[in-house]
């Protein structure tokens, strides 16, 4: 085995690792809203999404062609140099994916990949080595313009759709409406998963094909090999089935409190836009599209709460994804080129393994998993949020900027209400019955209720004593905001 063939194998393995991280990083795009509304159980949702990502990867190769010959000027580089550029770009994309996953930020895996590739290309060939704009090709046409338009269009369409849904169903029984929309969410979420496999798996296919061109075993005019399609489909499906719970939590609970009608509107909008972009060969960011759609449902639903601070952190991550992944890709290329040849590639590969291990160990300090992904945004097991949390605290009148909230692990009770068992969001299915008749109420901090209790919430019941309200200081950030997940 020659050194160049060994480098090719490392590049292919690294590309499949990126595809795997793309899968678990983007599971939230398809299933966050269905999990949040109880339409699907968390484990069922991610397994369903994984299977549909696998099928979707075989539906089109237009995006793969864009990645293979629409970014790097292949006439200026080839052989081992191009393999090193591709490898460095992949490492940049993987590390940015893992870092944003650690903080629960739904950034774009597509832009992380392109950023890493662009950064490595600029470091190796200079600015002229990148196709910035050339007709239907280039970074501006294929990446920048869709990145700016997709979330805006998704938010606009989803907001109009959500407003119409609530307008049409305003006099209907909310139990029946929510139950019907939960069933609808199963179909719409499945369509998003299929679209995600069609769009995102192709990006890795294009990268592997680019590596084959560099090695000399393929030409730009050749058809994409079947083994590349199969390998990428399996990798993204496996990653999706693992479940990126940290980002699922942010999209499902952090940005907007999702109801079934909102979930259906967001998923249908996202699927339509993603499938259209895949048809035209646009490597669209599914993350930005889905986030824009979820934001639109919050705007379109009367009285809904949008957490603009969470959206602000997401937008910052989006803005920095391309340049930061590019910086990492450029540094990785410099290290590999400086050491030289196969040893340089092995050094960068070892750095990737070490940093990935560090990020994983750091994530274990505040684990997010199927059992707690639907907890309230300010509440995860074992973590106190700002404000009084002790069971024996004395009643306190909420002051300015302080909102009464239930204690972790308890449910707000109405006066005289019994302690009857209630279904949780993670246990309910599309046909789950509500426990009250009539529309769900808003709970104490302004978020829409789930229909699991009646009457206004008053705080936390103390055994053998009166109701004690628990307060949360809105001015102090929770340890479980998207910044710290």
Secondary structure as UniProt FT lines:
FT   HELIX           3..37
FT   HELIX           42..56
FT   TURN            57..58
FT   HELIX           62..69
FT   HELIX           74..76
FT   HELIX           79..102
FT   TURN            103..104
FT   HELIX           109..125
FT   HELIX           127..129
FT   TURN            135..136
FT   HELIX           140..144
FT   HELIX           145..168
FT   TURN            169..171
FT   HELIX           174..215
FT   TURN            220..221
FT   HELIX           226..242
FT   HELIX           245..249
FT   HELIX           250..254
FT   HELIX           260..279
FT   TURN            280..281
FT   HELIX           286..300
FT   TURN            302..303
FT   HELIX           308..339
FT   HELIX           341..363
FT   HELIX           364..366
FT   TURN            370..374
FT   TURN            377..378
FT   TURN            381..382
FT   TURN            391..392
FT   TURN            400..401
FT   STRAND          402..405
FT   TURN            408..409
FT   TURN            415..416
FT   TURN            425..427
FT   TURN            430..431
FT   TURN            444..445
FT   STRAND          460..461
FT   TURN            463..464
FT   STRAND          467..468
FT   STRAND          470..473
FT   TURN            474..475
FT   TURN            479..480
FT   TURN            482..484
//
